[in-house]
Amino acid sequence: MKNDERILPFSEELKTIAVVGSLADAPHDQMGTWVFDGEKEQVITPIEALQKTYGDKVEIIFEPTIKYSRDKDKGSFGKALNAAKRADAVIAFVGEEAILSGEAHSLANIDLQGVQSNLIKELSKIDIPLITVVMAGRPLTIENEVEMSDAVLYAWHPGTMGGPAIADILFGRSIPSGKLPVTFPRMVGQVPVYYNHNSTGRPARGTEVLLDDIPLEARQSSLGNRSYYLDAGFDPLFHFGHGLSYTTFEYKNLRLSAKEFQKPDSIKVKVNVSNTGSLDATEIVQFYISDKSASIVRPVKELKGFQRVFIEAGKKKEVVFSISASSLGFWDSEGDYLVEPGTFSLMVGGNSLSGLNGEIFLIE
């Protein structure tokens, strides 16, 4: 989710790593919620995987510091900070226990529980890279923690083999390709927040005045009456479909087989995706549609397809999506499926925020 200065994957020059946080070694919680017959004895935790697979290459100092995610005891912070000062990088495993997420386990506050945020804050003051790994069953409000970290990996509750998977990503044996299946809020007051919300009459433009910049005695209408939060703005922390790789991808040359079509027909959408980095990797190419002419309010955009595409470094591939008229329809309040003529905008890219844009017209 974040990788400033390409801190990850770890380089061969790294000699010592400090690992902190209770979730680095929590086999029960790593399995996640709704696991009635899971055996924690079968779980390989991140610290076990790091020590077994990479312990002969780097020195690994493990200081759990807190006993569980809700722990409010700061008494062992000193041990964690001393370990970090001896290391070339520190990995903080934070998040939530399995029991805190799942059906009928709602939280009004979805910040990190206990003193986990305090721990990250103290670690961020040390002049070494801080990698935060979040293991949780829901999107958490971690804007401050993301800001304080050099890199962030969201592992969810990854199951029995989550430890080796996380270790291999940290050291570059695996190249991350995951994309977020949900939107991450900046703060809980933005919830519900999702990418395919309905169009509004006065959408935010990104130039709105935020809370600290409002002049004194401002007129009621001076802020434009647009759809945004005075304190959080409009954008979420991370958009649906967001996810970084250890390489970079470039989208070019969007082509349509036709710009107009009728209901029995379909249109091909083609785009070239290039791997512009130095590592072979997989990109998840996402295809979105927006109905501009519907008889009822429709979402600002909808994911209509995606493809996992493996591309070698320096190479490019053509990705093709097919749009049928029936895929452009929607259900009305009477339970009828409508396919209405009109204009549709489309976007192809690596997330729901930005990409290459085009437009098509469905004829009656």
LUMDOKOL-738092 format. One record per residue (C-alpha): residue in one letter; x, y, z. Coordinates in steps of 0.1 Angstrom, whole numbers, padded with zeros to 4 digits, always signed. Example, Ala and Ser with C-alpha at 12.3 -4.5 7.8 and 13.67 -1.06 7.14 Angstrom:
2
a+0123-0045+0078
s+0137-0011+0071
END
This chain:
364
m+0000+0000+0000
k+0030+0023+0005
n+0067+0019-0004
d+0086+0051-0001
e+0121+0052-0015
r+0116+0016-0026
i+0125+0004+0009
l+0110-0030-0001
p+0121-0055-0010
f+0150-0057+0015
s+0184-0054-0001
e+0213-0078+0004
e+0231-0051+0023
l+0207-0054+0051
k+0224-0070+0081
t+0200-0068+0110
i+0162-0066+0113
a+0141-0058+0144
v+0107-0074+0145
v+0081-0061+0170
g+0044-0065+0177
s+0023-0093+0190
l+0009-0103+0156
a+0043-0114+0144
d+0038-0145+0164
a+0000-0151+0170
p-0009-0183+0153
h-0045-0183+0165
d-0053-0148+0154
q-0035-0153+0121
m-0062-0177+0110
g-0088-0150+0113
t-0125-0151+0122
w-0150-0180+0115
v-0123-0206+0119
f-0140-0233+0139
d-0118-0263+0131
g-0085-0245+0124
e-0054-0258+0142
k-0030-0232+0153
e-0003-0258+0154
q-0004-0258+0116
v+0002-0221+0114
i+0036-0207+0104
t+0038-0172+0117
p+0059-0143+0102
i+0086-0145+0128
e+0089-0183+0123
a+0092-0178+0086
l+0116-0150+0088
q+0139-0169+0112
k+0137-0202+0092
t+0141-0189+0057
y+0162-0157+0061
g+0178-0161+0095
d+0210-0173+0080
k+0212-0142+0058
v+0203-0115+0084
e+0202-0112+0121
i+0166-0110+0133
i+0159-0095+0167
f+0124-0103+0180
e+0108-0081+0207
p+0070-0087+0208
t+0067-0056+0231
i+0029-0060+0235
k+0011-0092+0244
y-0020-0088+0222
s-0036-0061+0200
r-0057-0046+0228
d-0028-0044+0252
k-0024-0010+0268
d+0008-0017+0286
k+0038+0004+0274
g+0062-0011+0298
s+0082-0030+0272
f+0085-0001+0247
g+0121+0003+0258
k+0130-0032+0246
a+0115-0025+0212
l+0133+0008+0208
n+0166-0007+0218
a+0162-0035+0193
a+0153-0010+0166
k+0184+0011+0174
r+0206-0020+0168
a+0189-0028+0134
d+0190-0016+0099
a+0153-0017+0096
v+0123-0025+0118
i+0091-0044+0110
a+0061-0036+0132
f+0033-0063+0130
v+0001-0046+0142
g-0036-0051+0136
e-0064-0068+0154
e-0071-0102+0170
a-0094-0126+0151
i-0122-0121+0177
l-0124-0084+0169
s-0137-0089+0134
g-0164-0109+0116
e-0201-0111+0119
a-0216-0094+0150
h-0182-0080+0160
s-0187-0043+0150
l-0165-0016+0163
a-0174+0021+0166
n-0137+0029+0166
i-0117+0012+0139
d-0083+0027+0148
l-0055+0003+0159
q-0064-0010+0193
g-0044-0006+0225
v-0010+0011+0223
q-0001-0001+0189
s-0002+0034+0174
n+0020+0047+0202
l+0045+0020+0194
i+0046+0030+0158
k+0050+0066+0167
e+0080+0059+0189
l+0096+0036+0163
s+0092+0063+0136
k+0114+0086+0156
i+0144+0063+0151
d+0163+0071+0119
i+0159+0037+0102
p+0132+0024+0078
l+0100+0014+0094
i+0079-0012+0077
t+0044-0017+0091
v+0025-0049+0084
v-0012-0048+0093
m-0030-0081+0100
a-0067-0074+0104
g-0101-0086+0093
r-0114-0052+0081
p-0101-0019+0067
l-0088+0001+0096
t-0083+0039+0099
i-0046+0040+0098
e-0038+0073+0081
n-0014+0084+0109
e+0004+0051+0109
v+0008+0051+0071
e+0022+0086+0073
m+0047+0075+0100
s+0058+0044+0081
d+0082+0041+0052
a+0063+0011+0038
v+0030-0005+0046
l+0018-0041+0038
y-0018-0050+0045
a-0019-0087+0050
w-0054-0091+0065
h-0057-0124+0085
p-0037-0144+0060
g-0042-0179+0073
t-0019-0208+0081
m+0008-0200+0055
g+0006-0162+0059
g+0040-0161+0076
p+0060-0175+0046
a+0040-0153+0022
i+0048-0121+0041
a+0084-0130+0046
d+0088-0138+0008
i+0073-0104-0001
l+0095-0085+0023
f+0126-0101+0008
g+0115-0100-0028
r+0111-0137-0034
s+0075-0129-0044
i+0064-0097-0061
p+0032-0082-0047
s+0003-0079-0071
g-0027-0076-0049
k-0053-0049-0052
l-0077-0036-0025
p-0112-0051-0028
v-0125-0023-0005
t-0120+0014+0000
f-0101+0025+0031
p-0114+0055+0050
r-0092+0082+0065
m-0114+0084+0095
v-0145+0065+0107
g-0168+0094+0100
q-0164+0088+0063
v-0180+0053+0066
p-0198+0041+0045
v-0172+0049+0018
y-0170+0030-0014
y-0158+0036-0050
n-0191+0030-0067
h-0212+0055-0048
n-0241+0072-0067
s-0235+0104-0085
t-0244+0135-0065
g-0257+0169-0076
r-0227+0188-0064
p-0197+0165-0065
a-0164+0177-0050
r-0138+0191-0074
g-0107+0186-0053
t-0103+0224-0048
e-0126+0227-0018
v-0117+0246+0014
l-0108+0224+0043
l-0115+0230+0080
d-0083+0249+0090
d-0085+0272+0060
i-0121+0285+0065
p-0120+0323+0070
l-0136+0337+0101
e-0173+0347+0097
a-0175+0330+0063
r-0209+0332+0046
q-0229+0300+0047
s-0227+0295+0009
s-0190+0304+0006
l-0178+0268+0007
g-0198+0258-0024
n-0222+0233-0007
r-0204+0204-0023
s-0201+0167-0013
y-0171+0165+0010
y-0161+0166+0046
l-0147+0198+0060
d-0122+0178+0081
a-0115+0148+0058
g-0119+0162+0024
f-0134+0140-0003
d-0109+0112-0010
p-0104+0081+0010
l-0071+0070+0024
f-0068+0043-0003
h-0090+0039-0033
f-0106+0006-0043
g-0082-0013-0065
h-0051+0003-0051
g-0020-0019-0047
l+0017-0014-0054
s+0042-0037-0071
y+0080-0038-0069
t+0080-0027-0106
t+0060-0001-0125
f+0034-0004-0152
e+0024+0021-0180
y-0009+0021-0198
k-0010+0034-0234
n-0030+0034-0266
l-0066+0027-0256
r-0085+0015-0287
l-0122+0008-0293
s-0135-0016-0321
a-0164+0009-0325
k-0178+0039-0307
e-0214+0031-0313
f-0232-0002-0311
q-0266-0018-0308
k-0280-0042-0283
p-0272-0074-0300
d-0236-0064-0305
s-0205-0059-0284
i-0174-0037-0285
k-0138-0047-0279
v-0117-0024-0257
k-0079-0028-0262
v-0050-0013-0242
n-0013-0018-0241
v+0002-0024-0207
s+0040-0021-0204
n+0063-0033-0175
t+0085-0003-0172
g+0105-0016-0143
s+0133-0041-0138
l+0113-0070-0124
d+0090-0095-0140
a+0056-0091-0123
t+0018-0095-0126
e-0005-0065-0130
i-0042-0066-0123
v-0057-0046-0152
q-0091-0031-0142
f-0120-0020-0165
y-0146+0005-0153
i-0179+0018-0168
s-0200+0048-0160
d-0236+0053-0173
k-0241+0090-0183
s-0276+0087-0196
a-0296+0065-0173
s-0331+0072-0163
i-0323+0068-0126
v-0292+0078-0106
r-0263+0054-0113
p-0229+0049-0096
v-0200+0072-0106
k-0182+0041-0119
e-0185+0003-0118
l-0159-0024-0121
k-0170-0045-0151
g-0139-0067-0155
f-0103-0073-0146
q-0075-0095-0158
r-0043-0107-0141
v-0015-0102-0167
f+0021-0114-0162
i+0045-0091-0180
e+0083-0095-0182
a+0104-0065-0174
g+0107-0042-0203
k+0079-0060-0222
k+0044-0050-0230
k+0011-0069-0236
e-0022-0061-0252
v-0051-0065-0229
v-0086-0069-0244
f-0120-0065-0227
s-0154-0071-0244
i-0185-0050-0236
s-0219-0064-0244
a-0250-0043-0243
s-0265-0065-0216
s-0235-0058-0193
l-0245-0021-0193
g-0279-0026-0178
f-0293-0022-0143
w-0322-0033-0121
d-0349-0007-0115
s-0372-0004-0084
e-0398-0027-0100
g-0373-0055-0104
d-0369-0051-0141
y-0336-0053-0158
l-0332-0022-0181
v-0306-0017-0209
e-0311+0019-0219
p-0295+0036-0249
g-0271+0065-0243
t-0235+0075-0235
f-0212+0055-0214
s-0177+0065-0203
l-0151+0038-0197
m-0117+0037-0179
v-0089+0011-0180
g-0062+0013-0154
g-0044-0002-0124
n-0070+0011-0098
s-0103+0029-0096
l-0089+0064-0094
s-0071+0069-0126
g-0065+0053-0160
l-0071+0057-0198
n-0105+0070-0206
g-0129+0065-0235
e-0165+0069-0245
i-0191+0047-0263
f-0227+0051-0273
l-0254+0024-0271
i-0280+0029-0299
e-0317+0020-0293
END
